[in-house]
């Protein structure tokens, strides 16, 4: 039975395949494992669109923000960030 979570996961993997999402974190340690680099933040703020699922991150809701450079910032729901991170791990099979 497909869940909402599965739908988001397949959307995020599809975006990765199409090159519409970054395929790596900004340089620095991985969030949640070590001290987050300043380019990775768990923040709250105004309503924005999630880069993963394209749904709204509501105002005041916490979201992961990845800053790659001055013009590229990617924001995810907390759940979508985990899916994205998992997908990156799966992608690195060598
Ligand atoms: Zn999302």
PDB file of the backbone (N, CA, C, O) and the ligand in Angstrom, with CONECT records:
HET     ZN  A 101       1
ATOM      1  N   UNK A   1       0.851  -1.199   0.000  1.00  0.00           N
ATOM      2  CA  UNK A   1       0.000   0.000   0.000  1.00  0.00           C
ATOM      3  C   UNK A   1       0.886   1.249   0.000  1.00  0.00           C
ATOM      4  O   UNK A   1       1.623   1.478   0.959  1.00  0.00           O
ATOM      5  N   UNK A   2       0.827   2.030  -1.023  1.00  0.00           N
ATOM      6  CA  UNK A   2       1.703   3.206  -1.069  1.00  0.00           C
ATOM      7  C   UNK A   2       1.297   4.232  -0.026  1.00  0.00           C
ATOM      8  O   UNK A   2       0.111   4.517   0.139  1.00  0.00           O
ATOM      9  N   UNK A   3       2.247   4.772   0.659  1.00  0.00           N
ATOM     10  CA  UNK A   3       1.975   5.800   1.647  1.00  0.00           C
ATOM     11  C   UNK A   3       2.407   7.148   1.098  1.00  0.00           C
ATOM     12  O   UNK A   3       3.062   7.232   0.059  1.00  0.00           O
ATOM     13  N   UNK A   4       2.034   8.191   1.807  1.00  0.00           N
ATOM     14  CA  UNK A   4       2.498   9.524   1.417  1.00  0.00           C
ATOM     15  C   UNK A   4       4.019   9.558   1.381  1.00  0.00           C
ATOM     16  O   UNK A   4       4.635  10.165   0.505  1.00  0.00           O
ATOM     17  N   UNK A   5       4.603   8.875   2.379  1.00  0.00           N
ATOM     18  CA  UNK A   5       6.060   8.859   2.473  1.00  0.00           C
ATOM     19  C   UNK A   5       6.685   8.243   1.218  1.00  0.00           C
ATOM     20  O   UNK A   5       7.689   8.743   0.711  1.00  0.00           O
ATOM     21  N   UNK A   6       6.087   7.156   0.720  1.00  0.00           N
ATOM     22  CA  UNK A   6       6.622   6.517  -0.481  1.00  0.00           C
ATOM     23  C   UNK A   6       6.519   7.447  -1.678  1.00  0.00           C
ATOM     24  O   UNK A   6       7.422   7.503  -2.512  1.00  0.00           O
ATOM     25  N   UNK A   7       5.412   8.176  -1.756  1.00  0.00           N
ATOM     26  CA  UNK A   7       5.248   9.117  -2.853  1.00  0.00           C
ATOM     27  C   UNK A   7       6.322  10.178  -2.847  1.00  0.00           C
ATOM     28  O   UNK A   7       6.883  10.523  -3.887  1.00  0.00           O
ATOM     29  N   UNK A   8       6.598  10.685  -1.679  1.00  0.00           N
ATOM     30  CA  UNK A   8       7.647  11.701  -1.567  1.00  0.00           C
ATOM     31  C   UNK A   8       8.994  11.106  -1.929  1.00  0.00           C
ATOM     32  O   UNK A   8       9.795  11.737  -2.618  1.00  0.00           O
ATOM     33  N   UNK A   9       9.243   9.889  -1.464  1.00  0.00           N
ATOM     34  CA  UNK A   9      10.538   9.268  -1.710  1.00  0.00           C
ATOM     35  C   UNK A   9      10.766   9.078  -3.203  1.00  0.00           C
ATOM     36  O   UNK A   9      11.855   9.355  -3.706  1.00  0.00           O
ATOM     37  N   UNK A  10       9.740   8.603  -3.919  1.00  0.00           N
ATOM     38  CA  UNK A  10       9.948   8.375  -5.350  1.00  0.00           C
ATOM     39  C   UNK A  10      10.111   9.708  -6.079  1.00  0.00           C
ATOM     40  O   UNK A  10      10.862   9.802  -7.050  1.00  0.00           O
ATOM     41  N   UNK A  11       9.409  10.731  -5.608  1.00  0.00           N
ATOM     42  CA  UNK A  11       9.568  12.043  -6.249  1.00  0.00           C
ATOM     43  C   UNK A  11      10.986  12.581  -6.058  1.00  0.00           C
ATOM     44  O   UNK A  11      11.588  13.143  -6.972  1.00  0.00           O
ATOM     45  N   UNK A  12      11.493  12.393  -4.854  1.00  0.00           N
ATOM     46  CA  UNK A  12      12.834  12.890  -4.563  1.00  0.00           C
ATOM     47  C   UNK A  12      13.876  12.106  -5.360  1.00  0.00           C
ATOM     48  O   UNK A  12      14.827  12.690  -5.880  1.00  0.00           O
ATOM     49  N   UNK A  13      13.702  10.783  -5.459  1.00  0.00           N
ATOM     50  CA  UNK A  13      14.670   9.985  -6.237  1.00  0.00           C
ATOM     51  C   UNK A  13      14.611  10.363  -7.703  1.00  0.00           C
ATOM     52  O   UNK A  13      15.637  10.417  -8.381  1.00  0.00           O
ATOM     53  N   UNK A  14      13.396  10.628  -8.195  1.00  0.00           N
ATOM     54  CA  UNK A  14      13.257  11.031  -9.590  1.00  0.00           C
ATOM     55  C   UNK A  14      13.973  12.362  -9.838  1.00  0.00           C
ATOM     56  O   UNK A  14      14.650  12.529 -10.852  1.00  0.00           O
ATOM     57  N   UNK A  15      13.820  13.294  -8.918  1.00  0.00           N
ATOM     58  CA  UNK A  15      14.495  14.583  -9.070  1.00  0.00           C
ATOM     59  C   UNK A  15      16.013  14.414  -9.069  1.00  0.00           C
ATOM     60  O   UNK A  15      16.722  15.092  -9.813  1.00  0.00           O
ATOM     61  N   UNK A  16      16.497  13.518  -8.240  1.00  0.00           N
ATOM     62  CA  UNK A  16      17.934  13.261  -8.218  1.00  0.00           C
ATOM     63  C   UNK A  16      18.389  12.724  -9.576  1.00  0.00           C
ATOM     64  O   UNK A  16      19.415  13.141 -10.113  1.00  0.00           O
ATOM     65  N   UNK A  17      17.601  11.788 -10.121  1.00  0.00           N
ATOM     66  CA  UNK A  17      17.953  11.212 -11.426  1.00  0.00           C
ATOM     67  C   UNK A  17      18.007  12.299 -12.495  1.00  0.00           C
ATOM     68  O   UNK A  17      18.869  12.276 -13.373  1.00  0.00           O
ATOM     69  N   UNK A  18      17.073  13.255 -12.411  1.00  0.00           N
ATOM     70  CA  UNK A  18      16.988  14.298 -13.430  1.00  0.00           C
ATOM     71  C   UNK A  18      17.940  15.459 -13.155  1.00  0.00           C
ATOM     72  O   UNK A  18      17.985  16.425 -13.917  1.00  0.00           O
ATOM     73  N   UNK A  19      18.693  15.362 -12.074  1.00  0.00           N
ATOM     74  CA  UNK A  19      19.636  16.427 -11.764  1.00  0.00           C
ATOM     75  C   UNK A  19      18.987  17.673 -11.208  1.00  0.00           C
ATOM     76  O   UNK A  19      19.569  18.756 -11.246  1.00  0.00           O
ATOM     77  N   UNK A  20      17.772  17.519 -10.688  1.00  0.00           N
ATOM     78  CA  UNK A  20      17.066  18.690 -10.158  1.00  0.00           C
ATOM     79  C   UNK A  20      17.310  18.914  -8.671  1.00  0.00           C
ATOM     80  O   UNK A  20      16.864  19.906  -8.094  1.00  0.00           O
ATOM     81  N   UNK A  21      18.013  17.988  -8.074  1.00  0.00           N
ATOM     82  CA  UNK A  21      18.395  18.163  -6.674  1.00  0.00           C
ATOM     83  C   UNK A  21      19.896  17.950  -6.569  1.00  0.00           C
ATOM     84  O   UNK A  21      20.466  17.167  -7.329  1.00  0.00           O
ATOM     85  N   UNK A  22      20.541  18.640  -5.634  1.00  0.00           N
ATOM     86  CA  UNK A  22      21.972  18.414  -5.420  1.00  0.00           C
ATOM     87  C   UNK A  22      22.222  16.959  -5.063  1.00  0.00           C
ATOM     88  O   UNK A  22      21.376  16.312  -4.446  1.00  0.00           O
ATOM     89  N   UNK A  23      23.373  16.447  -5.447  1.00  0.00           N
ATOM     90  CA  UNK A  23      23.709  15.053  -5.196  1.00  0.00           C
ATOM     91  C   UNK A  23      24.684  14.904  -4.044  1.00  0.00           C
ATOM     92  O   UNK A  23      25.232  13.824  -3.819  1.00  0.00           O
ATOM     93  N   UNK A  24      24.898  15.980  -3.322  1.00  0.00           N
ATOM     94  CA  UNK A  24      25.804  15.936  -2.180  1.00  0.00           C
ATOM     95  C   UNK A  24      25.454  17.078  -1.237  1.00  0.00           C
ATOM     96  O   UNK A  24      24.770  18.029  -1.614  1.00  0.00           O
ATOM     97  N   UNK A  25      25.931  16.965  -0.021  1.00  0.00           N
ATOM     98  CA  UNK A  25      25.800  18.073   0.911  1.00  0.00           C
ATOM     99  C   UNK A  25      26.797  19.152   0.523  1.00  0.00           C
ATOM    100  O   UNK A  25      27.772  18.885  -0.180  1.00  0.00           O
ATOM    101  N   UNK A  26      26.548  20.373   0.983  1.00  0.00           N
ATOM    102  CA  UNK A  26      27.629  21.357   0.899  1.00  0.00           C
ATOM    103  C   UNK A  26      28.818  20.808   1.675  1.00  0.00           C
ATOM    104  O   UNK A  26      28.639  19.962   2.551  1.00  0.00           O
ATOM    105  N   UNK A  27      30.000  21.260   1.378  1.00  0.00           N
ATOM    106  CA  UNK A  27      31.177  20.704   2.042  1.00  0.00           C
ATOM    107  C   UNK A  27      31.051  20.861   3.548  1.00  0.00           C
ATOM    108  O   UNK A  27      30.566  21.873   4.052  1.00  0.00           O
ATOM    109  N   UNK A  28      31.495  19.844   4.240  1.00  0.00           N
ATOM    110  CA  UNK A  28      31.423  19.876   5.689  1.00  0.00           C
ATOM    111  C   UNK A  28      30.893  18.561   6.201  1.00  0.00           C
ATOM    112  O   UNK A  28      30.507  17.695   5.415  1.00  0.00           O
ATOM    113  N   UNK A  29      30.869  18.402   7.497  1.00  0.00           N
ATOM    114  CA  UNK A  29      30.382  17.156   8.078  1.00  0.00           C
ATOM    115  C   UNK A  29      28.903  16.954   7.807  1.00  0.00           C
ATOM    116  O   UNK A  29      28.174  17.906   7.529  1.00  0.00           O
ATOM    117  N   UNK A  30      28.474  15.720   7.889  1.00  0.00           N
ATOM    118  CA  UNK A  30      27.079  15.410   7.628  1.00  0.00           C
ATOM    119  C   UNK A  30      26.206  15.895   8.776  1.00  0.00           C
ATOM    120  O   UNK A  30      26.555  15.730   9.945  1.00  0.00           O
ATOM    121  N   UNK A  31      25.072  16.493   8.438  1.00  0.00           N
ATOM    122  CA  UNK A  31      24.194  16.987   9.496  1.00  0.00           C
ATOM    123  C   UNK A  31      23.718  15.852  10.379  1.00  0.00           C
ATOM    124  O   UNK A  31      23.452  14.748   9.904  1.00  0.00           O
ATOM    125  N   UNK A  32      23.614  16.125  11.638  1.00  0.00           N
ATOM    126  CA  UNK A  32      23.092  15.141  12.579  1.00  0.00           C
ATOM    127  C   UNK A  32      24.152  14.189  13.082  1.00  0.00           C
ATOM    128  O   UNK A  32      23.941  13.507  14.085  1.00  0.00           O
ATOM    129  N   UNK A  33      25.285  14.127  12.410  1.00  0.00           N
ATOM    130  CA  UNK A  33      26.332  13.205  12.822  1.00  0.00           C
ATOM    131  C   UNK A  33      27.428  13.963  13.557  1.00  0.00           C
ATOM    132  O   UNK A  33      27.935  13.517  14.587  1.00  0.00           O
ATOM    133  N   UNK A  34      27.770  15.087  13.019  1.00  0.00           N
ATOM    134  CA  UNK A  34      28.807  15.907  13.625  1.00  0.00           C
ATOM    135  C   UNK A  34      28.204  17.292  13.817  1.00  0.00           C
ATOM    136  O   UNK A  34      27.017  17.503  13.569  1.00  0.00           O
ATOM    137  N   UNK A  35      29.012  18.209  14.251  1.00  0.00           N
ATOM    138  CA  UNK A  35      28.527  19.584  14.346  1.00  0.00           C
ATOM    139  C   UNK A  35      28.202  20.069  12.935  1.00  0.00           C
ATOM    140  O   UNK A  35      29.025  19.944  12.028  1.00  0.00           O
ATOM    141  N   UNK A  36      27.031  20.608  12.756  1.00  0.00           N
ATOM    142  CA  UNK A  36      26.654  21.059  11.420  1.00  0.00           C
ATOM    143  C   UNK A  36      27.516  22.233  10.975  1.00  0.00           C
ATOM    144  O   UNK A  36      27.780  23.147  11.756  1.00  0.00           O
ATOM    145  N   UNK A  37      27.953  22.206   9.726  1.00  0.00           N
ATOM    146  CA  UNK A  37      28.662  23.365   9.198  1.00  0.00           C
ATOM    147  C   UNK A  37      27.676  24.514   9.042  1.00  0.00           C
ATOM    148  O   UNK A  37      26.467  24.287   8.998  1.00  0.00           O
ATOM    149  N   UNK A  38      28.165  25.717   8.960  1.00  0.00           N
ATOM    150  CA  UNK A  38      27.249  26.859   8.856  1.00  0.00           C
ATOM    151  C   UNK A  38      26.385  26.822   7.605  1.00  0.00           C
ATOM    152  O   UNK A  38      25.371  27.517   7.532  1.00  0.00           O
ATOM    153  N   UNK A  39      26.778  26.014   6.613  1.00  0.00           N
ATOM    154  CA  UNK A  39      26.011  25.930   5.379  1.00  0.00           C
ATOM    155  C   UNK A  39      24.796  25.017   5.524  1.00  0.00           C
ATOM    156  O   UNK A  39      23.961  24.948   4.622  1.00  0.00           O
ATOM    157  N   UNK A  40      24.692  24.323   6.643  1.00  0.00           N
ATOM    158  CA  UNK A  40      23.557  23.429   6.870  1.00  0.00           C
ATOM    159  C   UNK A  40      22.875  23.851   8.171  1.00  0.00           C
ATOM    160  O   UNK A  40      23.489  23.884   9.237  1.00  0.00           O
ATOM    161  N   UNK A  41      21.603  24.169   8.048  1.00  0.00           N
ATOM    162  CA  UNK A  41      20.909  24.707   9.224  1.00  0.00           C
ATOM    163  C   UNK A  41      19.531  24.076   9.349  1.00  0.00           C
ATOM    164  O   UNK A  41      18.832  23.848   8.361  1.00  0.00           O
ATOM    165  N   UNK A  42      19.165  23.802  10.591  1.00  0.00           N
ATOM    166  CA  UNK A  42      17.780  23.424  10.888  1.00  0.00           C
ATOM    167  C   UNK A  42      17.117  24.677  11.445  1.00  0.00           C
ATOM    168  O   UNK A  42      17.387  25.088  12.574  1.00  0.00           O
ATOM    169  N   UNK A  43      16.264  25.266  10.656  1.00  0.00           N
ATOM    170  CA  UNK A  43      15.736  26.587  10.996  1.00  0.00           C
ATOM    171  C   UNK A  43      14.215  26.596  10.844  1.00  0.00           C
ATOM    172  O   UNK A  43      13.624  25.681  10.271  1.00  0.00           O
ATOM    173  N   UNK A  44      13.617  27.625  11.358  1.00  0.00           N
ATOM    174  CA  UNK A  44      12.222  27.881  11.034  1.00  0.00           C
ATOM    175  C   UNK A  44      12.153  29.254  10.384  1.00  0.00           C
ATOM    176  O   UNK A  44      13.056  30.075  10.540  1.00  0.00           O
ATOM    177  N   UNK A  45      11.088  29.490   9.664  1.00  0.00           N
ATOM    178  CA  UNK A  45      11.009  30.752   8.945  1.00  0.00           C
ATOM    179  C   UNK A  45       9.676  30.871   8.246  1.00  0.00           C
ATOM    180  O   UNK A  45       8.701  30.221   8.625  1.00  0.00           O
ATOM    181  N   UNK A  46       9.640  31.703   7.225  1.00  0.00           N
ATOM    182  CA  UNK A  46       8.383  31.896   6.496  1.00  0.00           C
ATOM    183  C   UNK A  46       8.034  30.678   5.659  1.00  0.00           C
ATOM    184  O   UNK A  46       8.868  29.792   5.470  1.00  0.00           O
ATOM    185  N   UNK A  47       6.817  30.627   5.161  1.00  0.00           N
ATOM    186  CA  UNK A  47       6.392  29.521   4.303  1.00  0.00           C
ATOM    187  C   UNK A  47       7.240  29.496   3.035  1.00  0.00           C
ATOM    188  O   UNK A  47       7.470  30.528   2.404  1.00  0.00           O
ATOM    189  N   UNK A  48       7.704  28.289   2.672  1.00  0.00           N
ATOM    190  CA  UNK A  48       8.508  28.121   1.465  1.00  0.00           C
ATOM    191  C   UNK A  48       8.159  26.778   0.852  1.00  0.00           C
ATOM    192  O   UNK A  48       7.480  25.956   1.467  1.00  0.00           O
ATOM    193  N   UNK A  49       8.631  26.564  -0.369  1.00  0.00           N
ATOM    194  CA  UNK A  49       8.346  25.295  -1.038  1.00  0.00           C
ATOM    195  C   UNK A  49       9.499  24.339  -0.787  1.00  0.00           C
ATOM    196  O   UNK A  49      10.666  24.712  -0.913  1.00  0.00           O
ATOM    197  N   UNK A  50       9.172  23.118  -0.436  1.00  0.00           N
ATOM    198  CA  UNK A  50      10.171  22.086  -0.195  1.00  0.00           C
ATOM    199  C   UNK A  50      10.797  21.665  -1.527  1.00  0.00           C
ATOM    200  O   UNK A  50      10.089  21.417  -2.503  1.00  0.00           O
ATOM    201  N   UNK A  51      12.132  21.588  -1.556  1.00  0.00           N
ATOM    202  CA  UNK A  51      12.817  21.199  -2.788  1.00  0.00           C
ATOM    203  C   UNK A  51      12.575  19.732  -3.114  1.00  0.00           C
ATOM    204  O   UNK A  51      12.724  19.315  -4.262  1.00  0.00           O
ATOM    205  N   UNK A  52      12.206  18.958  -2.117  1.00  0.00           N
ATOM    206  CA  UNK A  52      12.026  17.537  -2.341  1.00  0.00           C
ATOM    207  C   UNK A  52      10.644  17.204  -2.876  1.00  0.00           C
ATOM    208  O   UNK A  52      10.514  16.648  -3.966  1.00  0.00           O
ATOM    209  N   UNK A  53       9.605  17.544  -2.107  1.00  0.00           N
ATOM    210  CA  UNK A  53       8.263  17.086  -2.444  1.00  0.00           C
ATOM    211  C   UNK A  53       7.422  18.167  -3.117  1.00  0.00           C
ATOM    212  O   UNK A  53       6.297  17.898  -3.537  1.00  0.00           O
ATOM    213  N   UNK A  54       7.943  19.369  -3.224  1.00  0.00           N
ATOM    214  CA  UNK A  54       7.231  20.489  -3.851  1.00  0.00           C
ATOM    215  C   UNK A  54       6.015  20.948  -3.052  1.00  0.00           C
ATOM    216  O   UNK A  54       5.209  21.739  -3.543  1.00  0.00           O
ATOM    217  N   UNK A  55       5.884  20.462  -1.841  1.00  0.00           N
ATOM    218  CA  UNK A  55       4.775  20.925  -1.011  1.00  0.00           C
ATOM    219  C   UNK A  55       5.256  22.041  -0.096  1.00  0.00           C
ATOM    220  O   UNK A  55       6.456  22.249   0.079  1.00  0.00           O
ATOM    221  N   UNK A  56       4.303  22.747   0.479  1.00  0.00           N
ATOM    222  CA  UNK A  56       4.649  23.914   1.279  1.00  0.00           C
ATOM    223  C   UNK A  56       5.242  23.493   2.621  1.00  0.00           C
ATOM    224  O   UNK A  56       4.734  22.599   3.298  1.00  0.00           O
ATOM    225  N   UNK A  57       6.319  24.156   2.979  1.00  0.00           N
ATOM    226  CA  UNK A  57       6.809  24.108   4.352  1.00  0.00           C
ATOM    227  C   UNK A  57       6.153  25.299   5.040  1.00  0.00           C
ATOM    228  O   UNK A  57       6.394  26.447   4.667  1.00  0.00           O
ATOM    229  N   UNK A  58       5.338  25.029   6.031  1.00  0.00           N
ATOM    230  CA  UNK A  58       4.531  26.096   6.615  1.00  0.00           C
ATOM    231  C   UNK A  58       5.379  27.067   7.418  1.00  0.00           C
ATOM    232  O   UNK A  58       6.437  26.710   7.937  1.00  0.00           O
ATOM    233  N   UNK A  59       4.903  28.284   7.510  1.00  0.00           N
ATOM    234  CA  UNK A  59       5.592  29.298   8.303  1.00  0.00           C
ATOM    235  C   UNK A  59       5.772  28.795   9.719  1.00  0.00           C
ATOM    236  O   UNK A  59       4.823  28.317  10.341  1.00  0.00           O
ATOM    237  N   UNK A  60       6.976  28.900  10.223  1.00  0.00           N
ATOM    238  CA  UNK A  60       7.246  28.481  11.587  1.00  0.00           C
ATOM    239  C   UNK A  60       7.615  27.018  11.712  1.00  0.00           C
ATOM    240  O   UNK A  60       8.112  26.598  12.756  1.00  0.00           O
ATOM    241  N   UNK A  61       7.380  26.220  10.658  1.00  0.00           N
ATOM    242  CA  UNK A  61       7.745  24.809  10.685  1.00  0.00           C
ATOM    243  C   UNK A  61       9.254  24.689  10.473  1.00  0.00           C
ATOM    244  O   UNK A  61       9.835  25.392   9.645  1.00  0.00           O
ATOM    245  N   UNK A  62       9.884  23.781  11.240  1.00  0.00           N
ATOM    246  CA  UNK A  62      11.327  23.634  11.056  1.00  0.00           C
ATOM    247  C   UNK A  62      11.623  22.999   9.707  1.00  0.00           C
ATOM    248  O   UNK A  62      10.890  22.126   9.243  1.00  0.00           O
ATOM    249  N   UNK A  63      12.698  23.444   9.090  1.00  0.00           N
ATOM    250  CA  UNK A  63      13.126  22.888   7.807  1.00  0.00           C
ATOM    251  C   UNK A  63      14.654  22.903   7.750  1.00  0.00           C
ATOM    252  O   UNK A  63      15.310  23.752   8.354  1.00  0.00           O
ATOM    253  N   UNK A  64      15.194  21.948   7.012  1.00  0.00           N
ATOM    254  CA  UNK A  64      16.632  21.930   6.776  1.00  0.00           C
ATOM    255  C   UNK A  64      16.947  22.860   5.624  1.00  0.00           C
ATOM    256  O   UNK A  64      16.295  22.820   4.581  1.00  0.00           O
ATOM    257  N   UNK A  65      17.937  23.684   5.819  1.00  0.00           N
ATOM    258  CA  UNK A  65      18.347  24.603   4.767  1.00  0.00           C
ATOM    259  C   UNK A  65      19.807  24.326   4.447  1.00  0.00           C
ATOM    260  O   UNK A  65      20.665  24.345   5.330  1.00  0.00           O
ATOM    261  N   UNK A  66      20.075  24.071   3.187  1.00  0.00           N
ATOM    262  CA  UNK A  66      21.433  23.807   2.714  1.00  0.00           C
ATOM    263  C   UNK A  66      21.850  24.955   1.817  1.00  0.00           C
ATOM    264  O   UNK A  66      21.195  25.259   0.820  1.00  0.00           O
ATOM    265  N   UNK A  67      22.931  25.575   2.183  1.00  0.00           N
ATOM    266  CA  UNK A  67      23.404  26.710   1.392  1.00  0.00           C
ATOM    267  C   UNK A  67      24.655  26.294   0.629  1.00  0.00           C
ATOM    268  O   UNK A  67      25.710  26.053   1.216  1.00  0.00           O
ATOM    269  N   UNK A  68      24.517  26.217  -0.686  1.00  0.00           N
ATOM    270  CA  UNK A  68      25.648  25.811  -1.524  1.00  0.00           C
ATOM    271  C   UNK A  68      26.471  27.015  -1.944  1.00  0.00           C
ATOM    272  O   UNK A  68      27.701  26.973  -1.936  1.00  0.00           O
ATOM    273  N   UNK A  69      25.792  28.074  -2.306  1.00  0.00           N
ATOM    274  CA  UNK A  69      26.471  29.347  -2.533  1.00  0.00           C
ATOM    275  C   UNK A  69      25.419  30.442  -2.416  1.00  0.00           C
ATOM    276  O   UNK A  69      24.283  30.194  -2.011  1.00  0.00           O
ATOM    277  N   UNK A  70      25.816  31.649  -2.777  1.00  0.00           N
ATOM    278  CA  UNK A  70      24.931  32.784  -2.525  1.00  0.00           C
ATOM    279  C   UNK A  70      23.606  32.653  -3.270  1.00  0.00           C
ATOM    280  O   UNK A  70      22.598  33.220  -2.847  1.00  0.00           O
ATOM    281  N   UNK A  71      23.601  31.915  -4.368  1.00  0.00           N
ATOM    282  CA  UNK A  71      22.387  31.856  -5.178  1.00  0.00           C
ATOM    283  C   UNK A  71      21.675  30.518  -5.082  1.00  0.00           C
ATOM    284  O   UNK A  71      20.545  30.387  -5.553  1.00  0.00           O
ATOM    285  N   UNK A  72      22.306  29.533  -4.488  1.00  0.00           N
ATOM    286  CA  UNK A  72      21.687  28.211  -4.415  1.00  0.00           C
ATOM    287  C   UNK A  72      21.464  27.800  -2.966  1.00  0.00           C
ATOM    288  O   UNK A  72      22.395  27.449  -2.242  1.00  0.00           O
ATOM    289  N   UNK A  73      20.210  27.857  -2.574  1.00  0.00           N
ATOM    290  CA  UNK A  73      19.823  27.360  -1.261  1.00  0.00           C
ATOM    291  C   UNK A  73      18.706  26.358  -1.460  1.00  0.00           C
ATOM    292  O   UNK A  73      17.775  26.598  -2.230  1.00  0.00           O
ATOM    293  N   UNK A  74      18.798  25.246  -0.773  1.00  0.00           N
ATOM    294  CA  UNK A  74      17.821  24.182  -0.915  1.00  0.00           C
ATOM    295  C   UNK A  74      17.195  23.931   0.453  1.00  0.00           C
ATOM    296  O   UNK A  74      17.897  23.790   1.454  1.00  0.00           O
ATOM    297  N   UNK A  75      15.879  23.877   0.481  1.00  0.00           N
ATOM    298  CA  UNK A  75      15.177  23.666   1.756  1.00  0.00           C
ATOM    299  C   UNK A  75      14.296  22.432   1.679  1.00  0.00           C
ATOM    300  O   UNK A  75      13.640  22.180   0.668  1.00  0.00           O
ATOM    301  N   UNK A  76      14.294  21.677   2.752  1.00  0.00           N
ATOM    302  CA  UNK A  76      13.520  20.436   2.814  1.00  0.00           C
ATOM    303  C   UNK A  76      12.714  20.376   4.099  1.00  0.00           C
ATOM    304  O   UNK A  76      13.133  20.905   5.128  1.00  0.00           O
ATOM    305  N   UNK A  77      11.541  19.722   4.040  1.00  0.00           N
ATOM    306  CA  UNK A  77      10.911  19.256   5.263  1.00  0.00           C
ATOM    307  C   UNK A  77      11.904  18.352   5.989  1.00  0.00           C
ATOM    308  O   UNK A  77      12.798  17.779   5.366  1.00  0.00           O
ATOM    309  N   UNK A  78      11.749  18.228   7.284  1.00  0.00           N
ATOM    310  CA  UNK A  78      12.660  17.327   8.001  1.00  0.00           C
ATOM    311  C   UNK A  78      12.553  15.909   7.459  1.00  0.00           C
ATOM    312  O   UNK A  78      13.568  15.226   7.321  1.00  0.00           O
ATOM    313  N   UNK A  79      11.347  15.457   7.149  1.00  0.00           N
ATOM    314  CA  UNK A  79      11.180  14.092   6.629  1.00  0.00           C
ATOM    315  C   UNK A  79      11.787  13.968   5.234  1.00  0.00           C
ATOM    316  O   UNK A  79      12.396  12.947   4.913  1.00  0.00           O
ATOM    317  N   UNK A  80      11.627  14.994   4.404  1.00  0.00           N
ATOM    318  CA  UNK A  80      12.165  14.929   3.043  1.00  0.00           C
ATOM    319  C   UNK A  80      13.686  14.938   3.052  1.00  0.00           C
ATOM    320  O   UNK A  80      14.320  14.313   2.202  1.00  0.00           O
ATOM    321  N   UNK A  81      14.264  15.637   3.999  1.00  0.00           N
ATOM    322  CA  UNK A  81      15.722  15.662   4.089  1.00  0.00           C
ATOM    323  C   UNK A  81      16.248  14.260   4.347  1.00  0.00           C
ATOM    324  O   UNK A  81      17.265  13.851   3.786  1.00  0.00           O
ATOM    325  N   UNK A  82      15.535  13.522   5.210  1.00  0.00           N
ATOM    326  CA  UNK A  82      15.980  12.151   5.491  1.00  0.00           C
ATOM    327  C   UNK A  82      15.881  11.283   4.239  1.00  0.00           C
ATOM    328  O   UNK A  82      16.765  10.474   3.959  1.00  0.00           O
ATOM    329  N   UNK A  83      14.798  11.461   3.493  1.00  0.00           N
ATOM    330  CA  UNK A  83      14.630  10.683   2.263  1.00  0.00           C
ATOM    331  C   UNK A  83      15.743  11.030   1.273  1.00  0.00           C
ATOM    332  O   UNK A  83      16.341  10.147   0.658  1.00  0.00           O
ATOM    333  N   UNK A  84      16.007  12.309   1.132  1.00  0.00           N
ATOM    334  CA  UNK A  84      17.053  12.766   0.222  1.00  0.00           C
ATOM    335  C   UNK A  84      18.405  12.185   0.639  1.00  0.00           C
ATOM    336  O   UNK A  84      19.166  11.692  -0.194  1.00  0.00           O
ATOM    337  N   UNK A  85      18.690  12.251   1.942  1.00  0.00           N
ATOM    338  CA  UNK A  85      19.959  11.740   2.451  1.00  0.00           C
ATOM    339  C   UNK A  85      20.069  10.237   2.188  1.00  0.00           C
ATOM    340  O   UNK A  85      21.128   9.746   1.796  1.00  0.00           O
ATOM    341  N   UNK A  86      18.971   9.512   2.406  1.00  0.00           N
ATOM    342  CA  UNK A  86      18.967   8.078   2.109  1.00  0.00           C
ATOM    343  C   UNK A  86      19.230   7.835   0.634  1.00  0.00           C
ATOM    344  O   UNK A  86      20.008   6.951   0.277  1.00  0.00           O
ATOM    345  N   UNK A  87      18.589   8.613  -0.221  1.00  0.00           N
ATOM    346  CA  UNK A  87      18.752   8.436  -1.661  1.00  0.00           C
ATOM    347  C   UNK A  87      20.192   8.718  -2.092  1.00  0.00           C
ATOM    348  O   UNK A  87      20.724   8.049  -2.978  1.00  0.00           O
ATOM    349  N   UNK A  88      20.806   9.693  -1.471  1.00  0.00           N
ATOM    350  CA  UNK A  88      22.211   9.974  -1.784  1.00  0.00           C
ATOM    351  C   UNK A  88      23.074   8.775  -1.433  1.00  0.00           C
ATOM    352  O   UNK A  88      23.980   8.411  -2.183  1.00  0.00           O
ATOM    353  N   UNK A  89      22.789   8.161  -0.287  1.00  0.00           N
ATOM    354  CA  UNK A  89      23.565   7.008   0.149  1.00  0.00           C
ATOM    355  C   UNK A  89      23.409   5.855  -0.837  1.00  0.00           C
ATOM    356  O   UNK A  89      24.383   5.187  -1.184  1.00  0.00           O
ATOM    357  N   UNK A  90      22.168   5.628  -1.287  1.00  0.00           N
ATOM    358  CA  UNK A  90      21.917   4.535  -2.229  1.00  0.00           C
ATOM    359  C   UNK A  90      22.632   4.780  -3.557  1.00  0.00           C
ATOM    360  O   UNK A  90      23.076   3.850  -4.230  1.00  0.00           O
ATOM    361  N   UNK A  91      22.728   6.067  -3.911  1.00  0.00           N
ATOM    362  CA  UNK A  91      23.331   6.457  -5.188  1.00  0.00           C
ATOM    363  C   UNK A  91      24.825   6.200  -5.241  1.00  0.00           C
ATOM    364  O   UNK A  91      25.421   6.128  -6.316  1.00  0.00           O
ATOM    365  N   UNK A  92      25.419   6.063  -4.065  1.00  0.00           N
ATOM    366  CA  UNK A  92      26.872   6.005  -4.049  1.00  0.00           C
ATOM    367  C   UNK A  92      27.406   4.586  -4.134  1.00  0.00           C
ATOM    368  O   UNK A  92      28.580   4.345  -3.853  1.00  0.00           O
ATOM    369  N   UNK A  93      26.553   3.645  -4.520  1.00  0.00           N
ATOM    370  CA  UNK A  93      27.017   2.286  -4.662  1.00  0.00           C
ATOM    371  C   UNK A  93      28.110   2.176  -5.726  1.00  0.00           C
ATOM    372  O   UNK A  93      27.901   2.528  -6.887  1.00  0.00           O
ATOM    373  N   UNK A  94      29.261   1.688  -5.316  1.00  0.00           N
ATOM    374  CA  UNK A  94      30.363   1.564  -6.275  1.00  0.00           C
ATOM    375  C   UNK A  94      30.814   0.128  -6.337  1.00  0.00           C
ATOM    376  O   UNK A  94      31.736  -0.197  -7.085  1.00  0.00           O
TER     377      UNK A  94
HETATM  378 ZN    ZN A 101       9.026  18.057   1.487  1.00  0.00          ZN
END
